[in-house]
Amino acid sequence: MALLSFLFQSKPKTATAAKERLQIIIARERNGRTGPDFLPALHKELIEVISKYTKVNADDIKISLDRQGNLEVLDVNVVLPDA
């Protein structure tokens, strides 16, 4: 039976990954917005994920974090190649 469970392992759920990222964002909010900058790691992850589906140049993914009062706005701009 262990062989079957090994062969048919379930893939990690997207919802679980999203939940973990949300927990990081909430913890950062509670921490007073001080801590390591997550944008370079996010940029790298986006390149990896988008590259699974289409060819994309790393320079075509722009990420910015703007502060507007007590809010932070994450802006992600991805230029996809023509078909």
ABEGO torsion letter per residue (X at the ends): XAAAAAAABBBBBAAAAAAAAAAAAAAAAAAGGBEBBAAAAAAAAAAAAAAAABBBBAAABBBBBBBBEABBBBBBBBBBBBX
